[in-house]
Amino acid sequence: MLNDFSAVLASIATGTDGSLHVAVPPDWLQGRTVFGGMQMALAARAMRAAMPDDLQQLPLRSAQMTFIGPFLGNAAVTLRPQLLRRGRSTVHARCDVAMPDGSLVCSAVGIFGVARSSQFVREMTRPDPGKRPEELSQASHANAPAFTRHFEARWAVGDVPMSGYPEPHSVVYARLRDRACGREDALLALADFIPTPVLSMFTRPTMASSLGWMIEILRDPERLDLHDWVQIATDVRAGTEGYLSQTSVLYGADGHAYSVSHQTVGVFG
């Protein structure tokens, strides 16, 4: 049984002391920890809960997350949001996520901001991989983490993990199977969905783990069509001593860039 993304997010409960709690089902696991996109979406929901009512609809502009320890499936974790600063146009908030024993599993800081008119506008050009999603088959591989069943994915450039592809670069079409979730939630999930392209260069099972993730949201997620495919272009810029630096850009079907993500990834092979 698959638990919809929107259903898990909606299951956040408020305790009698005002604390927030949630248990994420095992079908959202990425190895031994909950999928990073789910962790970020939960933290964003919690940060909004800590904001005054008149600010809770502010768009998320940027977020940073540190993955500290295993976020175990079915564990009743506590979300600890905090309003850090309210400015004239932006709000800074934070959320720590803790296991029942009090140990932190992740910590996020988000910046929420009003839209402003500006004389400066510059778009990022979407790459043309030469193939449309309709021409490609659904990607799958034997060691795929449990959470990937919630997504559809088609590789236009690169290949699935452990395929021996020669370059640490991929262009992937993807969409979330749950079309009823919030568009900001979906963007956060999709932006973290693609495995590091370095795994595609190996030919045997190899572990990798995200250590830190920053996402910049460039366009209002409400403009995303969740029934259509997004395109995610990922490049590993550098790697040394088992740590990778990579950047992903997520484009909507309308051709616009919606987010840029930067990750520090540990690779064990």
N, C-alpha and C positions, 0 to 999 in steps of 0.2 A: 504494500500500500504506500502510495506517495502522498505526502502532506504538502499541500500547496504553499508556495512562498507567502502569499497574502494571509493564509490561515495561521501560519506560524507567527507572523508579525502581529496579527490581531489577537494572539493569545497572551500577549504581555499583560500581566495582572498587577494590580496595585494592592499592596498589603495594608493592614490597619495602621501602620506607622508611616504610610506614604511611600514606602520603598517599592521598587518595580522588580518583578520576577518573571522569568520565562524558562521553559524547558524546550530545547530544540530536538526534534526527533532524529534518530540515527540516519534516516535517508538523506539528511543534509550534511553528512560527515564528508570530510576531505582527509582521508587517512584516519588518524585518531582524534582529529579536531574538527570543529564545525567550519564549514566553508567560509572563507574570509568575506565574501560579499554579503552573506547573511549576518556576520558579526557587525559589519559596517552599517547595514540597514537597521539592525536592532539598536545600535548606538545612536544613529541619527533620530530614530523615533523617540528614544529616551531623552536626548538633548532637547528636542522640541517640547517634551513634557515639562521640562524644567524652566521653560520660557513663559513669560506672561502671555495671557490669551491673545493680546493684540499683536504679538510677534510670532506666534506659532506657524503662521502661513508664509513666513519669509523663505525665499528660496535658499537652499544650501549652495554655497559658492565654492567652498573648498573644505577638505577634511583630511586629517592625518591619523593613521592608526598604527600602533605598535602591537604586534602579536607576541605576547609574553609567555604564555604556557598553553597546554592543551585545554581546549573548550570542549568538554566531553558531551556526547549526545545523551539526551534524557536527563541531564543534570539540571536541577533547579537553580540556575544562576541568578545573581542579583545585579541589576543595572543601577549604577550610581551616577546620575547626571548632576551637573553643576553649571549654573549660569556664571560665566567668568566676567563678562563685561557687556554692558549695553551702551553702544554709541549712537550717534545720530542716524547712521545709515547701516551699521553692521552690528551683529551680535556674535560674541565668542562664547562657546559652550564646550563642556567636557563631559565625557562619560567613561567611567571605569566599569568593567564587567568582572565579577568575582564568583568563584566557585563557592559551594556551601561551606567549605572550610576557611573561606576568607581569602584564599590565594587568587591573585589577579590573573586573568587569562588574556585580557587586552585592554588597551586604553586609547581613546579617540578624542581629538579636538576638532570641532567644526566651526566654520565661519559662515554665518547666514547674513545675507545682505539684500537691501532693496535694489530694484533696477533703476539705473540712472541713464540719462541721455549723454552721449559722448561724441566728440568730433572724430575720434579714432575708432575705426572698425577694420579688422583684418581677419579674413577667413583662412582656415587650413584646407588645403586642397586634398580631396579624398583620392587615394590611389585607385587606379583601375587595374585590377588583377587579370582582366581579360576573360573572366568567367562570371556568370551570374549564378545565384544560389540554385535556381531551377535546373541548371546544368550539372550540378554536383550531387553526390550521394551523401546521406547522413554519415557522419564520422563516428567511429567506435573503435575501442581497443580493449584488450582483455583485462588490463589493470586499471581501468577507469574508476575514479572514486565514486562513491555512492551518489553524491549530489549531482553529478553530471546527467542523471536520468531526468532531471527537471528542465533540461535545456535541449535545444536542437542546435547542431553545429555542422558546418560544411567548410572544409579547408579549401581555399582558393589558391593560396601560396603556402608552402611548407607542408607539414604532414603531422599526423598524430604522434604522441610520445613513443619512443623506442623504435622509430621507423628508419633511423640512419640518414635522415635528411642532412644535407651538407652545410646549411646556413642557419644561424640563430635568428630567423626572421619568419614571421607568419602573417597572413591576411586571412581572417576567418569570418564567415557569416554566422550569426548566432541569433537566437531568440529564446525567450523564456516560455515554457509551456503554459504557465499560469498567466493568462491574458487579463485577469481581473485585478491584478495587484496595482498599487500606485505606481505612477511612471517614474517618480524619483527613486522609489525602492527598486524598480526594475533596472534602472540605469546603474545603480550601485552594484547590483548582482551581476549584470552583464559585463561591467567594466573589469570585474575580477575573475571572470569565468575561464578565460583562456590560460592553459598551462604555459609555463615559460618555454619558449621555443628551443632552449638548450636541451630539454628532455627529448625533443624530436631528433637530436643528433646522436643519441645513444641507441644501442641495439639490444640492450638488456635492461630490466627494471632498475631504475635509479631513483632515489628519493630527492625531493626538493621541498623547501619550505619558505613561505613568505615571512620575512621578519618585520618589514615596515612597508606601509603603503600610503601614498599621498594621491588624492584625486582632485583635479580642478574641473569644475563644471562650467562649461563655456556657453551653454544654450539651455533655455528652459526645458526641463525634461517633459513638461506637459505637451510639448510638440512632438514627442516620440509616438509613433504608431506601433503598439506592441504586437500587432498582427503581422507586421512586416519584419524584415531582417535588418539588424544592424551589422555594420562591418567593423571589425576590430583589427587594426594593424599594430603589430608588436615587434619591437627591435630590442635585442640585448646589446647594449652599447659597450659594455666592458665586463670582464670577469677575472678575478684574481683571488687566489687562496681560498677558493670555495664559496665566494660571494659574487653575485651578479648584480649589475645595474641595468634595469630595463625600463622602457617607456612604451605605453600603449595609447593609441588614439581611437576613440569610438565614434563612428560616423553613423548618422541616421540614414534611412532610406531616401530622405530628402536631399542627401549630399552634404549636409552640414556636420561639422565636428561638434559633438556634444560633451566630450570629456577628454582630458589628458590624464593619464595615470603614470606614476613613477613608483617602482618597487625595488626594494632590496631583497634578493632571494638567496637563500643558502642552498647549495647543491652538494650532494654527498656522493660524488662520483666523477 
